[in-house]
Amino acid sequence: MTQARRSSAGRGSARRSSASSGSARRPSATLPVARVVVDVSLPHLDRPFDYLVPEALHDSAVAGARVRVRFAGRLVDGYVIERLAASDYSGELAFVEKVVDDIPVLAPEILELAREVADRYAGTLPDVLRLAIPPRSAAATTDQPAALPDRDSAPRASASVSPASGPLPTGSVASEIPSGWQGYVAGPALLAALAAGRAVRAVWTALPGQCGLLPRWAVELAEAVAAARRAGRGALVIVPAAGELAAVETACARVLGASSYVTLHADLGPGERYRRFVDVVRGTARVVIGTVGAVFAPVHDLGLVVVWDDGDDRLVQRRAPYPHARDVALLRAHRQQTALILGGYAVTAEAARLLAMGWAKPVVPRRTVLRAAAPKVIAGAGDPAGGRLPDVAWRAARAALRAGLPVLVHVPRRGYVPALACAQCRSPARCAQCAGPLGIPAAGAAPTCRWCGRPAADWRCPSCGGQRLRSVVVGASRTADELGRAFPGTPIRLASGGQPLQSVPAEPALVVATPAAEPAAEGGYGAAILLDGWVVLARPALRAAEDAVRRWMAAASLVRSDGRVVIIADGGLAPVQAAVRWAPLWFAERELAERAAVGLPPSTIFVSVDAPRRTLLAFQDALHLPDGTEVFGPVDLDAGAYPADDSAPGDEARQRLLLRADRAAHLALADALRTAQRTLSARMPITGLRVQVDPPDVV
């Protein structure tokens, strides 16, 4: 960490603080200077500042401690990153006002990781630390042991760390290797490597199927964690959302024991979340299961990081600098020499690139095991025999219901009719007040704006003057109504993000569910119908096809091995073929090659810069791009597609600038972006500027 001097605002506050303290406060006799990262997000202040440590705080103001310091005339939080004998600043220093936590919450390896994430995502260190360390809760630290174990004192396996690009070890497999991993090529070898404490990296394509109500992958993942624990190492498991979290938690309780792990996620209250974080800091919790924010958890002697379903956009942080949990996990695995597993039913282009580079190795199902575990998947495009269902889908659903089994009906969108268009010219129907999309919230309801809630009974198309509306896509609620009429007497169950349903019994029913909200069925579904495949594939986004494969395979995995899955889409399309053949790695390799041929991620790096017009112009003036960087735009953002930004002055339009560079220029481009933000921040308030490196989708 490079040393930094105090800003002029800091010097002024230092003099005032020192004067107000009088002669009663004396610096510590040894290492009297604390270098502090101050929790201020201004880019031009992204550097550490020096403060004096009062004698009374000598023992508590250690590296990693959260402190309160006076900065620019106000008290702010900060973190001590080191203690020094002297400062390189010749002026007067302010004192540390208070040590907030009685334990050092910022571990050295997390500080280094956070700095690297900030550098790669063109962000600031305080912003990343805000993602990594939860707000303090005083109640959570009561009745905790005062001493902290040595972070390097945990037992390690004697085996040496294998090279990142080396093959998975082969040879004899210990008798305790779980049988679940025997179904994978290199599966037993992966478990043996984890049990030996080796830093192997794998892209794991999971088998479909369930163990009771648990997905098979969750049990196998818990067995991988158990193997890492046999080596005396800690483990970190990252999943997209609460449903997957509950599955892994249950599996770990079964395999490792109920007290063997902690979960970290945003739905915990602040006190409970901080108490669990403190357990991880203290080393009393050596296995962490969590959502996106938990990827920074300071697990002691970390030996394994697992990211499940890395294509899910919920693994991207919603706050600046918007890092992806997969990329943070990759940095941790490289920096801390840990094992890494990227798992899922499907494979992302990013994971396929790691395989092509030799950085990771594939762990795929054995074909004989896959044929026995996977349902039969067929495409059901063609002339529908009734409504939205072709004849093959009707036959599959009726056969499953006659067998006494539930049927999963997968719908891309929730709601009743979530999107409308002009029946005459097919232009999207938007609210005359706020330009939000119109939809029909329930049967018999008038068209209503999905943003502001205003009814639009007298809507008129601004393009052609037409007054009639048509549905663009039918939501889950409308689908449930249609199926209720088509299958009279059959129970209809609805599951979506707003109406969660954990599981359904093994009895005849039609379960209408949206992506990521599919409930498990006891023994598996008898059939699944994946509706409106064209809606997902026609989305104008880079990852539309990849997302379709991922969602279809996740839904198909819930079906019994003797069941059928019908995808309502053109069977000749590559994404449909990937699901029909259950060949996600083939599709990911194809997708990677096609994107590389036209210069799209992950072979290149993309950056989106969104801001009000005047702010974007000033940013461009301060931006000095590395050679070879391509610039697209700026273009006005569609007011109908993006809600108005409250921080934009007046009615000033927002614009977007896209940048593209070779992947080798990642750090140089990120540094140029950070420099431009620092320059702009130092001379004017930045309003509404959003810089996102590697956005999850390039639209």
Salt bridges, closest charged atoms under 4 A:
ASP39 OD1 - ARG130 NH2 2.44
ASP46 OD2 - ARG115 NH2 3.10
ASP46 OD2 - ARG674 NH2 3.46
ASP50 OD1 - ARG35 NE 2.69
GLU55 OE1 - ARG26 NH2 3.39
ASP77 OD1 - ARG68 NH1 3.26
GLU82 OE2 - ARG35 NH1 3.63
ASP88 OD1 - ARG35 NH2 3.81
GLU97 OE1 - ARG25 NH1 3.57
ASP101 OD2 - ARG66 NE 2.82
ASP101 OD1 - ARG136 NE 2.87
GLU109 OE2 - ARG151 NH2 2.44
GLU112 OE1 - ARG335 NH1 3.24
GLU116 OE1 - ARG335 NH2 2.74
ASP119 OD1 - ARG115 NH2 3.13
ASP119 OD1 - ARG674 NH1 3.60
ASP127 OD1 - ARG130 NH1 2.69
GLU176 OE2 - ARG230 NE 3.92
GLU220 OE2 - ARG216 NE 2.65
GLU244 OE2 - ARG314 NH2 3.72
GLU272 OE2 - ARG275 NH2 2.56
GLU272 OE2 - ARG276 NE 2.71
ASP279 OD2 - ARG275 NH1 3.14
ASP301 OD1 - ARG156 NH2 2.91
ASP301 OD1 - ARG233 NE 3.13
ASP309 OD2 - ARG550 NH1 3.04
ASP310 OD2 - ARG326 NH1 2.97
ASP312 OD2 - ARG314 NH2 2.65
ASP312 OD2 - ARG550 NH1 3.75
ASP327 OD1 - ARG326 NE 3.44
GLU350 OE2 - ARG543 NH2 2.81
ASP391 OD2 - ARG395 NH1 2.05
GLU482 OE1 - ARG388 NH1 3.30
GLU482 OE2 - ARG478 NE 3.44
GLU507 OE2 - ARG493 NH2 3.23
GLU518 OE2 - HIS410 NE2 2.91
ASP532 OD2 - ARG388 NH2 2.48
GLU546 OE2 - ARG543 NH1 3.57
GLU546 OE1 - ARG595 NH2 3.16
ASP547 OD2 - ARG539 NH2 2.75
ASP547 OD1 - ARG550 NH2 3.81
ASP562 OD1 - ARG560 NE 3.26
GLU591 OE2 - ARG595 NH2 3.37
GLU594 OE2 - ARG590 NE 3.29
ASP610 OD2 - ARG656 NH2 2.73
GLU630 OE2 - ARG660 NE 2.92
ASP636 OD1 - ARG613 NH2 3.60
ASP645 OD2 - ARG654 NH1 2.75
GLU652 OE1 - ARG614 NH2 2.99
ASP671 OD1 - ARG674 NH1 3.81
ASP694 OD2 - ARG663 NH1 2.96
ASP697 OD2 - ARG539 NH1 3.43
